[in-house]
Amino acid sequence: MFAQQTIESGVSQATISIGTDYPPGEYDVIGLAGEETVATTSLSIEPDLELTELRLARNHPEEMYDGARESSIEAEAILSVTNQGSGPTAVTALRFDGDVPFPTHESYDESGESGIYDPENDYSGDAESIPIPAGETVLVYSNTLPFLPVNARAKCDSVGRGGEFTVRLFATHDVVTLTREYAIHYLGTDSDKCEIEIEEAK
């Protein structure tokens, strides 16, 4: 028995919490009256994650978490992650590789740090995981300063420089690990600032 719950007479709908530590696949739902089976049906419980949008926090400060520092707003990313599947999961690590101003350092892999901001931690620490329930979209915030302005300024010295970077999002279920490619452009301005534009790679 994977999970069970008593349902009172007259109840037509119930929710059973299964957590995120389960093997995806087909499950039987069995209705019992005492020891007698009165109904059985099967359903597939499997997450299906999609990175639906990646935005620079500096362009969307109103969507950052409460209490975000200016330095975080200038350097972090906001990811919209949608679970289109029938089962919950949780994202456990976020990595930026390639031509971003500040790629995720290899020390994060060595130490097992997630690189994801923990909204429950008042000290801006890394989250162990962020749950993504079935059928919902959750905002996930980077915590590694991938778009650090001082590093972007160095890349802007070659005005119009373009490149590519990769976002890797890991989850408790290997079947939903995400890898997405993006194009990035560094544009110098008269005010000596560096503007960054990103778009999904074709």
LOKE-655119 format. One record per atom (N, C-alpha, C): x, y, z. Coordinates in steps of 0.02 Angstrom, whole numbers, plus 50000, padded with zeros to 5 digits. Atoms other than C-alpha are relative to their C-alpha. Example, Ala and Ser with C-alpha at 12.3 -4.5 7.8 and 13.67 -1.06 7.14 Angstrom:
500454994150000/506154977550390/500455006050000/499584994149997/506844994750357/499615005550037/
END
This chain:
500434994150000/500005000050000/500455006250000/499584994050008/500785016449942/499765005850044/500294994749959/499605028750027/499274998050013/500695001749985/497925027050113/499685005550042/500374994849964/496575038150187/499294997650011/500705001749984/494905035350273/499565005649972/500474995250029/493465043750182/499334999050034/500635000449964/491905047850281/499414999349952/500615000850040/490175043750218/499755006849975/500264993850029/489475056950101/500525004349966/499464996150031/491175063550045/500074997749927/499965001850071/491265064149854/500695001349970/499334998650026/493055070549833/500495000550058/499494999849948/494635068349935/500685000849969/499314999150023/496455073149918/500474995950045/499525004149964/497835061149967/500705002649984/499324997550010/499585068149992/500484994249989/499525005450015/500925057249912/500725002450002/499314997549998/502445068649928/500324999949932/499645000150065/503785068949794/500484994149995/499535005650001/504765053249839/499634993649982/500365005950024/503865040349733/500244998549929/499835001750069/504255030949572/499425001449954/500554998750047/503205037649426/499774993649967/500265006050034/502075024949344/499254999250011/500705001649993/500375016549348/499864997750072/500195001949933/499505014949516/499264997950001/500695002049989/497905006149571/499715003950058/500384996849946/496635015749674/499454995150020/500455005249977/495645003549780/499545002750054/500494998149949/494045007349876/499824994050042/500135005549955/493814996550030/499445001850048/500494999449946/492344994150147/500174994450049/499735005249956/493134985250293/500574996549963/499505003950036/494144971450212/499794998649928/500275001650065/493054970650057/500155005449948/499884995350055/493584978749892/499355001549965/500644998150031/492114988649822/500105003549933/499874996650064/492954998049679/500755000349989/499294999550018/494614998349586/500065003849935/499834996650063/495315009949455/500755001249998/499274998850005/497055013749390/500115007049971/499824993550027/497905030149353/500765000649997/499294998850008/499595036449297/500195006050043/499744994649959/500565046949422/500705001449976/499344998450030/502005055449331/500055007649989/499914992950012/502685073249332/500245001449929/499794997950067/503015082849171/500175007450004/499794993149990/504025098749197/500165003549934/499814995850056/504235113049074/500235006750027/499774993349983/505265128849092/499645004749952/500444996250045/503925140349024/500255007149988/499744993350011/504845156849046/500615001350044/499404997849964/506545163749097/500065007549992/499964992750003/506665182149142/500575002550044/499504996749958/507995193749210/499635003950054/500344996749945/507495199949382/500055007649994/499934992750007/508165217349340/499455003149957/500544997650044/506805218749208/499314998950030/500645001649969/505435212049323/500075000250076/499894999749928/505845218149499/499384998850041/500625000949963/504015217549549/499834992750011/500135007149993/504035198649529/500514996450044/499525003149954/505505195649645/499674998850068/500265001749934/505225188349817/500055006150047/500014994549952/504855199949963/500685000650035/499374998849966/506405207850038/500624999049958/499425001050044/507525204849887/500455006250001/499534994450001/509095215549895/500105002549929/499894997050066/509525227249752/500524995949961/499485004050034/511075216749714/499724993649971/500315006150025/509985201349695/499555001649940/500444998050055/508725210349584/500415001249937/499584998550058/510145215949470/500324993849970/499595005550023/510955198849456/499654993249993/500325006549999/509685184849478/499504999149942/500485001850052/508465176049361/499374997350032/500655002649978/506615171749380/499784994849949/500215005350044/506045155149308/499284998050016/500685002649992/504235150049281/500024992649981/499965007250011/504165131149299/499304997050007/500675002950002/502565121949252/500034992450002/500065007249997/502115104249299/499354998049965/500595001950040/500935098049163/499814992650011/500135007149989/500975080249230/499444998850050/500535002149954/499825070649345/500264998750070/499715001149934/501035069149491/500465005650020/499564994749977/502015081349599/500734998149994/499285001149997/503895083449597/500305006150035/499674994249970/505185095749666/500655001349963/499364998450032/506615105049584/500535000350055/499485000749949/508255101849675/500655003649984/499384996550017/509625111149580/499895004049936/500034995650058/509835125249454/500715002049981/499324998450024/511385128049347/499965004249937/499934995950060/511895141149218/500704998849972/499375001350033/513265136549094/500055004049936/499914996750064/514015145548945/500155007450007/499824993050006/514035164048903/499605004850044/500304995449952/513065170949051/500585003850034/499464996349967/514055184349146/500364996050054/499705003649944/514335172749294/499734992950003/500245007050000/514125154049259/500044997050070/499995003349935/513745142749407/500674996550011/499345002849985/515385138049489/499954992650016/500015007249990/515845119649496/499964998150074/500035001549928/515935120949686/499294998450022/500695001649982/514035120349689/499854992649991/500095007250010/514085102749617/500374996150054/499595003649951/515465097649737/499695000150069/500294999349933/514545104049891/499274997850002/500705002150003/512805098749831/499515005850011/500454994349992/512105116449844/499545000549940/500505000050054/510535119149742/500075005849952/499984994050043/510845136749676/499315003049991/500694997650002/508975140049706/499865003850065/500164996049941/508385153749824/499454996550041/500485003049954/507445147349977/499555005450028/500454994849976/505905158250007/499834999350075/500135001049929/505765150850183/500595001950043/499394998449963/507525156350233/500115007550000/499914992849994/507745174050298/500715002249985/499304998350011/509615173350264/500234998749929/499845000850071/509535171150075/500374993649985/499665006350011/510105153250086/499714996149942/500235004450054/509935139449957/499454995450026/500535004849984/508365128749957/500244993049987/499865007150015/508535109949970/499594997949939/500445001650056/507065108649850/499415004850001/500614996050007/505545118249786/499464995549970/500525004450027/503945107949766/499645003149940/500384997950058/503045109049599/499404995249995/500585004550002/501285101649620/499764998949928/500285001550066/500405093549472/499515005449980/500474995250026/499495105949363/500135007250020/499864993249977/500335121349437/500645002849971/499404996450021/501625134449387/500295003450062/499664997249941/502895139749519/500585004349978/499424995850014/504145153949516/500604997450039/499375002349970/505925148049550/500525005549989/499514994650005/507295160749587/500714997350006/499305002049995/509145158349553/500315003250062/499664997449940/510355161149698/500754999949990/499285000450016/512035161449608/500255006149962/499814993850035/512055178949528/500224998949928/499775001550068/512125172449348/500065006149954/499984994150043/511835189849275/500335005950037/499634995149960/513065199149387/500225005949957/499864994250043/513205216949319/500745001349986/499304998550012/515085219049342/500304995349948/499775004750051/515405203349239/499695001549932/500324998350063/514155208849108/500355006049968/499644994150026/515095225449092/500624997949961/499395002350035/516675216049044/499824997149932/500205002950064/515745206648907/499755005449953/500264994650041/514985222948845/500565004049966/499454996550031/516715229348801/500034998649925/500085001550070/516395220648637/499265000949985/500704998250007/514765229448593/499654995449951/500405004450043/513425218248522/500204992850003/499775006949996/514325202548574/499434995350016/500535004949988/513185187548566/500294993350020/499785006749980/513305170248638/499414995750017/500535004649979/512325155648706/500154997550070/499905003149935/512035148648877/499464994750010/500445005749986/511185133348950/499755000450071/500315000449934/509975132249095/499854992650013/500155006949981/509915115449184/499625000050066/500435000349942/508535111949308/499904992750018/500045007049978/508605095749408/499424999250049/500585001449958/507155087549498/500094993450036/499965006249963/506825073349619/499894993949955/500115005450049/506285062949468/500435001449939/499544999150057/507615060649334/499645001049934/500364999650064/506285059349199/499805007149982/500214993250014/505925077949215/500585005050006/499434995550001/507695085149218/499975004249936/500094995450056/507655100549105/500665003049978/499444996450029/508985107648989/499745004449945/500264995350050/508585123348889/500555004749978/499484995750029/509695133448773/499715007049987/500214993050011/509615152548762/500565003849964/499534995350030/510435165948656/500045006250044/499914994149959/511155181048745/500395005349961/499674994450034/511665198148679/500185005350051/499764994749956/512705211248769/500045006549960/500044993850037/512345229048715/500245005850044/499754994349964/513375243848775/499575006149989/500394993950007/512525260648806/500445006050013/499624993849990/513095278748811/500145001350074/499924998949928/512895278649001/500484995150031/499505004849978/514235265349012/499684994150038/500335005849971/512955252449065/499964994549948/500055005750045/512765235248992/499304997250001/500675002950005/511065229848931/500064992849976/499995007150019/510725211248917/499334998249971/500615002750030/509455203248802/500084992549993/499985007250007/509025184848807/499394997649961/500565003150036/507935173848698/500154992649993/499925007250007/507635155548678/500344998549934/499625001850060/508855147948555/499544996449951/500415003150053/508075142848389/500244992949986/
END
